[in-house]
Amino acid sequence: MARRPRQHLPGGFYHVTLRGNHRQQIFNRDADRDALEEIIAEAASQTEVGIHAYCWMSNHLHMVTRVAEVPLGRLMQRMAARYARHFQRTLNTTGHLFERRYHAGLVTTDKQLLAAVRYAHLNPVRAGLVEDPARYPWSSHRWYQRSGGPPWLRTEFVLSLFDDDPARARSRYARFMAEDTDDVSPESGPIPVRHDKNPGTSPTARSAMAKTGDEQMSLDELVRRICIDEHVAEAALRSPSRDRRLVRIRTRIANEAVASGAASLSEVARRFNRHVASMTKAISRGRKATTV
């Protein structure tokens, strides 16, 4: 029976797991993990996939990713094929290194996103390798606690769910990681409460993908969060430039604004000095890629 095509949601978060074939080891030395990170850096740049969290275990790996217009499968195919060739060269062997199909769960809420990050970062603790995830060198946990990290890792968006101030966000992330460590799953977990300076006037922490309960994200907040996530200034989105990356980001904002009720398409078009017709065409082009 043919496998069902994967759902592709531009701008969507996915919790990805890839295991060694028959649970075999996929790393024999630290240099192998270094090689994997070099491969991921190039593949993520080529596909515009954002890596928001990762953990490299001995026989499997976890990533929390966010896709753009290119489906997640492109990243996984390039990464797995190139790393398998690297690994086989070191052992002078052939054969399948990874299971043929990776697992990717669509993340649709802040609660799921934070739980997926925590689940990935606590893998070494659950496996009995370390007692403190900060002592495991092959995950992004430590880069959530301090600045730095590989240039392809994006921590800003998840940290912004805790607080707009980086220092306070890291402190609240640390407390979040210390909660309920005996009952952690990728689907559940408490949402930390942001203490906004003006309670009741600014929205609580939530992703740019969906509204929570009866609360609705404003267009200002949605644009701010997506600009943080995409590492772009809003002024660039308002410029006359037709750069493909800027077009994609404007289209993403329009899609999420309309889907969440934050704004109409005409309101988004006015904000970025665009014609509604041109934004409609961009959205239509983006919707052609629907499966992986």
C-alpha positions in Angstrom: 0.0 0.0 0.0 1.3 3.4 -0.9 2.2 5.7 1.9 0.0 8.8 2.5 1.7 12.0 1.5 2.8 14.2 4.4 1.0 17.5 5.1 3.0 20.6 4.2 2.0 23.8 6.0 4.2 26.8 5.1 5.2 28.5 8.3 4.4 25.3 10.3 6.4 23.9 13.2 7.3 20.2 13.1 8.8 17.9 15.8 11.0 15.6 13.8 12.6 12.2 14.8 14.9 10.2 12.7 16.2 6.8 13.9 19.0 4.5 12.9 18.0 1.5 10.9 17.1 -1.3 13.3 18.0 1.2 16.1 21.7 1.0 15.2 24.2 3.6 16.3 24.4 6.6 13.9 27.4 8.2 15.6 30.7 6.6 16.4 32.7 9.7 17.5 32.2 13.4 18.2 33.5 14.2 14.8 30.4 12.5 13.3 28.1 14.9 15.1 30.3 17.8 14.0 29.9 16.5 10.4 26.1 16.3 10.8 25.9 19.9 12.0 27.8 21.1 9.0 25.5 19.2 6.7 22.4 20.6 8.5 23.7 24.1 8.3 24.0 23.9 4.5 20.7 21.9 4.0 18.7 24.3 6.2 20.0 27.3 4.3 19.1 25.8 1.0 15.6 24.9 2.1 14.9 27.9 4.4 14.0 25.5 7.2 14.5 27.0 10.7 16.0 24.7 13.3 14.6 25.8 16.7 15.8 22.9 18.9 17.8 19.8 18.4 19.3 16.8 20.3 21.7 14.2 18.8 21.4 10.9 20.6 23.5 7.8 19.9 20.9 6.0 17.7 18.4 8.8 16.8 18.0 12.5 16.6 15.4 15.1 17.4 14.7 18.5 15.8 12.0 21.1 16.2 11.8 22.8 12.9 9.8 25.5 11.1 9.3 25.2 7.4 8.8 27.9 4.7 7.7 27.2 1.2 10.0 24.2 0.7 8.6 21.0 2.3 10.4 19.5 5.2 11.1 16.3 3.2 13.7 18.2 1.1 15.7 19.0 4.2 15.5 15.5 5.6 16.4 13.8 2.3 19.5 16.0 1.8 20.6 15.7 5.4 20.1 11.9 5.7 21.6 11.1 2.3 24.7 13.2 2.8 25.3 12.1 6.4 24.8 8.4 5.5 27.6 8.8 2.9 29.8 10.4 5.5 29.2 7.7 8.0 29.7 4.9 5.5 33.0 6.3 4.4 34.3 6.3 8.0 33.5 2.6 8.3 34.1 1.5 4.7 30.6 0.0 4.5 27.3 0.3 2.7 23.6 -0.2 3.4 20.9 1.9 5.0 21.9 4.0 8.0 18.5 5.4 8.8 15.0 4.1 8.9 13.3 4.8 5.5 10.7 7.2 6.9 11.3 9.9 9.5 8.6 10.9 11.9 7.3 14.5 11.8 4.5 15.7 14.1 2.8 19.0 13.2 2.9 21.4 16.2 -0.1 23.7 16.3 -0.1 25.5 19.7 2.4 27.1 22.0 1.8 24.3 24.5 2.9 21.7 22.0 5.8 23.8 20.8 7.3 24.2 24.3 6.6 20.6 25.1 8.4 19.5 22.0 11.5 21.6 22.8 11.5 20.3 26.4 11.0 16.7 25.2 14.0 17.0 22.8 16.3 18.6 25.4 15.4 16.0 28.2 16.1 13.0 26.0 19.6 12.5 27.5 18.2 12.7 31.0 15.5 10.1 30.3 18.2 7.9 28.8 20.3 8.1 31.9 23.2 9.7 30.2 23.2 12.8 32.4 21.3 14.2 35.3 21.3 17.7 34.1 20.5 18.4 30.4 23.1 21.3 30.5 25.8 18.6 30.8 24.9 17.0 27.5 27.0 18.7 24.8 24.9 17.6 21.8 21.6 19.4 22.2 20.5 23.1 21.9 19.5 23.3 25.6 22.7 25.2 26.6 22.1 27.7 23.9 18.7 28.5 25.4 20.5 29.3 28.7 23.1 31.7 27.2 23.9 33.5 24.0 25.9 31.9 21.2 25.4 28.6 19.5 25.6 27.6 15.8 24.4 30.3 13.4 21.7 28.0 12.0 20.0 27.6 15.4 17.0 29.9 16.1 16.2 30.3 19.8 14.6 33.7 19.7 11.1 32.7 18.9 10.7 30.1 21.6 12.4 32.3 24.2 10.0 35.2 23.2 7.1 33.0 24.4 8.5 33.4 27.9 9.4 37.1 27.9 10.5 39.8 25.5 13.6 40.5 27.7 16.3 37.8 26.8 17.6 37.5 30.4 14.1 37.0 31.9 13.2 34.7 29.1 16.2 32.4 29.8 15.4 32.4 33.5 11.8 31.4 32.9 12.9 28.8 30.4 15.1 27.3 33.0 12.2 27.1 35.5 10.0 25.5 32.8 12.6 22.9 32.1 12.7 22.0 35.8 9.0 21.3 36.0 7.3 17.9 35.7 10.5 16.2 34.5 9.1 12.8 35.4 6.1 13.1 33.1 7.3 14.6 29.9 5.8 13.9 26.5 6.1 15.8 23.2 2.3 16.5 23.2 1.8 18.0 26.7 3.4 20.4 29.1 2.5 23.5 31.0 2.6 26.9 29.3 4.7 29.4 31.2 2.9 32.7 32.1 4.5 35.8 30.7 4.3 38.7 33.1 3.6 41.7 30.8 4.3 45.2 31.9 0.8 46.2 31.1 -1.5 43.2 31.9 -4.7 43.2 29.9 -3.3 45.5 27.1 -0.8 43.2 25.5 -1.4 39.6 24.4 0.0 36.6 26.4 2.5 34.3 25.0 1.4 32.4 22.0 2.7 31.5 18.6 2.1 33.4 15.4 0.2 30.4 14.0 -3.0 30.4 16.1 -5.0 32.1 18.8 -5.5 30.6 22.2 -9.0 30.3 23.6 -10.9 33.6 23.1 -7.7 35.7 22.9 -6.7 37.0 19.5 -3.3 38.1 18.4 -3.1 41.7 17.0 -1.5 42.3 13.7 1.3 44.3 15.4 2.2 41.3 17.6 2.0 38.8 14.7 4.3 40.9 12.6 6.7 41.4 15.5 7.0 37.7 16.2 7.4 36.7 12.6 10.1 39.4 12.1 12.0 37.9 15.1 11.6 34.4 13.8 12.7 35.3 10.3 15.5 37.7 11.4 14.2 40.6 9.3 13.2 44.2 10.0 9.7 45.3 9.3 11.1 48.3 7.4 12.5 45.8 4.8 9.1 44.2 4.3 7.6 47.7 3.6 10.3 48.5 1.1 9.6 48.2 -2.7 12.0 45.2 -2.9 10.7 42.1 -4.7 13.4 39.9 -3.1 12.0 36.3 -3.0 12.7 36.0 0.7 10.8 39.2 1.5 7.9 38.1 -0.7 7.7 34.8 1.2 7.7 36.5 4.6 5.0 39.0 3.5 3.0 36.1 2.2 3.4 34.1 5.5 2.3 37.2 7.5 -0.8 37.6 5.3 -1.7 33.9 5.5 -1.4 33.8 9.3 -3.1 37.2 9.8 -6.2 36.1 7.8 -6.3 32.6 9.3 -6.1 33.9 12.9 -8.4 36.8 12.4 -5.7 39.3 13.2 -6.3 41.3 10.0 -7.8 41.2 6.6 -5.7 40.8 3.4 -6.3 44.4 2.5 -5.0 45.5 5.9 -1.9 43.5 5.5 -1.4 44.9 2.0 -1.7 48.5 3.2 0.8 47.8 6.0 3.4 46.7 3.5 2.6 49.1 0.7 1.3 46.4 -1.5 -1.7 45.9 -3.8 -4.2 43.3 -2.6 -4.1 41.7 -6.1 -0.3 41.1 -5.9 -0.6 39.6 -2.4 -3.4 37.3 -3.5 -1.2 36.0 -6.4 1.7 35.4 -4.0 -0.6 33.4 -1.7 -2.0 31.4 -4.5 1.5 30.5 -5.7 2.5 29.4 -2.2 -0.5 27.1 -1.8 0.5 25.0 -4.8 3.1 23.1 -2.6 0.8 21.2 -0.2 2.4 17.8 0.2 5.8 16.2 0.9 
